[in-house]
Amino acid sequence: MTTPNDANRASNALGSPSLARQHLLIDADDTLWENNIYFEQSFADFVAFLDHEHLTTAGIQTILDELQVANRAAHGYGARSFARSLRDTFQHITGEPDDHPDLDTVERFGLRILDQRFEILEGVRETIEALKPHHRLMLVTKGHREEQQVKVERSGIEGRFDAVVIVDEKDEATYRSIVESLDVDPRQVWMIGNSPRSDINPALRAGINAVYIPHPRTWHLEVEDVLSGFDPSLTLLRLTRFSELTGVFATDGLDRFATPAT
C-alpha cells in the first residue's frame, strides 16, 4: 500500500504521462519466485541430522551465519556456497576431519536446493505482461552466475525482460553502474524487490527510486531497517503483492501519480 507521502514523491518522479516510460529493475529470488524456503528446509534437516545434545537451533544458526558471512567474499551466494557453509558448520561443531563420511550427507542438504521444484510467485507472470508494453524491464539478481542463470531460464519469463543482469553483490556501486549504462535520468529508474539490504537501501543511496515488496520468508541476513533519510526527490513505495505494481506503473497508474499541468 502506498502512503500519501509516497504518492506525492511518486508524482515528482513519474512526472507527465507523456514522459512516463520508466526503467524497472526487478529482483528475482523471493520477488519473482520462491527461494529462501528451500534453504530454510535444508537447514532444518541439517539441524535434525546433527541432533546436537546441547546446541539449540538458534545457536547452530548463529554459527552458520558467521561462516556464511566469512565464506561470502570467496564463494558468493547460492546453494553451492550454502553447502560449503553447512560443511564448515558441521566441522566447527563436531571437530570431525575432512574425510568424515557424514560430510557428504551434510553437503547434499545444500546441493539438493539446485533440484528443488521451481515456483513462480502469485501474480508475477500477469504483472510482467502488463508492465512490459509501457516500460523497460531489467531483471537484476545476485549470486552464483550459473545457478542464477538456470533459475532465470526455468522461470519461463526471461524473454519478457529487456535485459538480465547477474552480479556478485547488489550494492550502491552496482546500481550506479546500471544507471550509468542506461544513460537515463536516475529518477526514472526503480529498484523493485524484497530485500532492504540488497534491493531497497543501496538503490536509494544510489539515487534511484525503490519499491519494497516484503516476503514473509526473506533470508534474515537480508533484513534491516529500510532507509529513511534518503533524497526527498526520490520515491519509496511499499506494496504487499507483486501484482500491485500494475496499479502503480500501468498507464492508469501513471495518470494517477502524474503532476497536473498548470
C-alpha positions in Angstrom: 0.0 0.0 0.0 1.3 3.5 -0.8 1.0 6.4 1.7 0.1 10.0 0.8 3.8 10.9 1.1 4.7 8.1 -1.2 2.1 9.3 -3.7 3.4 12.8 -3.6 7.0 11.7 -4.2 5.8 9.4 -6.9 4.2 12.3 -8.7 7.5 14.1 -8.8 9.4 11.0 -10.0 6.9 10.0 -12.7 6.1 13.5 -14.0 3.9 13.9 -17.1 2.3 10.7 -18.6 3.9 11.7 -21.9 7.3 11.1 -20.3 6.2 8.2 -18.2 8.2 5.3 -19.6 10.2 4.0 -16.6 13.2 1.7 -16.2 12.2 -1.1 -13.8 15.0 -3.1 -12.2 13.4 -6.2 -10.7 14.9 -8.6 -8.2 14.5 -12.3 -8.7 14.8 -14.5 -5.6 11.8 -14.1 -3.3 10.4 -11.4 -5.6 9.6 -13.3 -8.7 10.0 -16.8 -7.4 10.4 -18.8 -4.1 13.9 -19.2 -3.0 14.7 -18.9 0.7 12.1 -21.5 1.8 14.4 -24.2 0.3 17.4 -23.0 2.2 15.3 -23.0 5.4 14.2 -26.5 4.9 17.7 -27.7 4.2 18.9 -26.0 7.4 16.1 -27.7 9.4 17.1 -31.1 8.0 20.7 -30.4 8.8 19.8 -29.5 12.4 17.8 -32.7 12.7 20.7 -34.7 11.3 23.2 -33.1 13.6 21.0 -33.9 16.6 23.3 -31.9 18.9 22.9 -32.6 22.6 23.5 -29.1 23.8 23.3 -26.6 21.0 19.9 -25.1 20.2 18.7 -24.4 16.7 19.3 -20.7 17.3 22.9 -21.5 18.4 23.6 -23.5 15.3 22.0 -20.8 13.1 24.4 -18.3 14.7 27.5 -20.4 13.8 26.2 -20.9 10.3 25.6 -17.2 9.8 29.1 -16.4 10.9 30.6 -18.9 8.5 28.3 -17.8 5.6 29.5 -14.2 6.0 33.1 -15.4 6.2 32.7 -17.5 3.0 30.7 -14.9 1.1 33.7 -13.0 -0.2 35.4 -16.0 -1.7 32.3 -18.1 -2.7 29.4 -15.7 -3.0 25.8 -16.7 -2.6 23.8 -19.7 -3.7 23.3 -23.4 -3.0 26.9 -24.4 -3.5 28.2 -21.7 -1.2 25.5 -22.7 1.3 26.5 -26.4 1.1 30.1 -25.4 1.8 29.0 -23.3 4.9 26.9 -26.3 6.2 30.0 -28.5 5.9 32.1 -25.9 7.7 29.4 -25.6 10.4 29.4 -29.4 10.9 33.1 -29.5 11.3 33.2 -26.4 13.6 30.7 -28.0 15.9 31.9 -31.7 15.8 35.6 -31.3 15.1 35.4 -34.1 12.6 38.2 -34.3 9.9 37.8 -33.5 6.2 37.3 -37.2 5.3 34.5 -37.9 7.7 31.7 -39.8 5.8 28.9 -37.6 7.2 30.3 -34.6 5.3 28.9 -35.8 2.0 25.5 -36.1 3.6 25.8 -32.6 5.0 26.8 -31.1 1.7 23.8 -32.8 0.0 21.5 -30.9 2.2 22.7 -27.7 0.5 23.2 -29.1 -3.0 19.7 -30.6 -3.3 18.4 -27.0 -3.4 19.6 -26.9 -7.0 17.0 -29.6 -7.9 14.0 -28.2 -5.9 10.8 -27.6 -7.8 10.5 -24.1 -9.2 7.6 -21.9 -8.1 6.9 -18.5 -9.6 5.1 -16.3 -7.1 1.5 -15.5 -7.5 0.7 -12.8 -10.0 4.2 -12.4 -11.4 3.6 -13.6 -14.9 0.5 -11.5 -15.4 2.1 -8.4 -13.9 5.2 -8.7 -16.1 3.0 -9.0 -19.1 1.1 -5.9 -18.1 4.2 -3.8 -17.4 6.3 -4.8 -20.5 4.4 -2.7 -23.1 4.9 0.5 -21.1 8.4 0.2 -19.5 11.9 -1.1 -19.9 12.2 -4.2 -17.6 15.6 -5.4 -16.4 16.0 -8.5 -14.2 18.7 -7.8 -11.6 19.8 -10.7 -9.4 22.9 -11.6 -7.4 24.5 -14.9 -6.8 26.4 -17.7 -8.4 26.2 -16.9 -12.2 25.4 -20.4 -13.3 22.8 -21.1 -10.6 21.0 -17.8 -11.2 21.0 -18.3 -15.0 19.4 -21.7 -14.6 16.7 -20.2 -12.4 16.1 -17.4 -14.9 15.7 -20.0 -17.7 13.4 -22.2 -15.7 11.2 -19.3 -14.9 9.9 -19.1 -18.4 9.8 -15.3 -18.3 13.3 -14.4 -19.3 12.1 -13.3 -22.7 9.8 -10.7 -21.2 12.8 -8.7 -19.9 14.9 -6.3 -22.0 18.0 -7.4 -20.1 19.1 -9.8 -17.4 21.9 -8.8 -15.1 23.6 -11.2 -12.7 26.0 -9.7 -10.2 28.1 -10.9 -7.3 26.7 -8.3 -5.0 24.0 -5.7 -5.1 25.3 -2.6 -3.5 25.3 1.2 -4.2 28.1 0.8 -6.7 26.1 -1.8 -8.6 23.1 0.4 -9.0 25.1 3.4 -10.0 26.8 1.3 -12.7 23.5 0.1 -14.0 22.1 3.6 -14.2 25.2 4.8 -16.0 24.8 2.0 -18.5 21.2 3.0 -19.1 22.1 6.7 -19.7 18.8 8.0 -18.3 17.6 10.3 -15.6 18.0 8.3 -12.3 14.6 9.5 -11.2 13.1 7.3 -14.0 14.7 4.2 -12.6 13.2 2.0 -9.9 14.5 -1.0 -8.0 11.8 -3.5 -7.1 12.5 -6.2 -4.5 12.0 -7.9 -1.1 15.4 -7.2 0.5 16.1 -4.0 2.3 19.9 -4.8 2.4 20.3 -5.7 -1.3 17.4 -4.1 -3.1 16.0 -1.1 -1.4 18.6 0.7 0.7 21.5 0.6 -1.8 19.2 1.7 -4.6 18.0 4.7 -2.6 21.7 5.5 -1.7 22.5 5.3 -5.4 19.8 7.9 -6.2 17.1 5.8 -7.7 13.5 5.1 -6.6 12.5 1.8 -4.9 9.5 -0.4 -4.4 9.7 -2.6 -1.4 7.6 -5.8 -1.6 8.3 -7.8 1.6 8.4 -11.6 1.5 7.5 -13.3 4.8 10.4 -15.8 4.4 13.1 -13.3 3.3 16.6 -14.5 4.4 17.2 -13.0 7.8 20.7 -11.8 6.8 19.0 -9.6 4.1 16.7 -7.9 6.7 17.5 -4.5 8.0 15.6 -1.2 8.6 14.5 0.5 5.4 16.4 3.7 4.9 14.5 6.8 5.9 17.0 9.7 5.3 17.2 9.4 1.5 17.0 12.2 -1.1 13.4 13.7 -0.8 13.1 13.8 -4.6 13.1 10.0 -4.7 10.1 7.7 -4.2 9.9 4.7 -1.9 6.7 2.7 -2.3 5.7 -0.2 0.0 3.4 -2.8 -1.6 2.1 -6.1 -0.2 1.9 -8.1 -3.5 3.9 -8.1 -6.8 0.6 -7.7 -8.7 0.1 -4.2 -7.2 2.8 -3.0 -9.5 0.3 -3.0 -12.3 -1.7 -0.3 -10.5 1.4 1.8 -9.9 3.1 1.5 -13.3 0.4 0.7 -15.8 -0.9 3.7 -17.8 -3.8 4.4 -15.5 -1.5 4.2 -12.5 0.9 6.7 -14.1 -2.1 9.1 -14.7 -3.0 8.8 -11.0 0.5 9.8 -9.9 1.1 12.4 -12.6 1.6 16.0 -11.7 -1.3 18.1 -13.2 -0.4 20.7 -15.8 -0.6 24.3 -14.6 
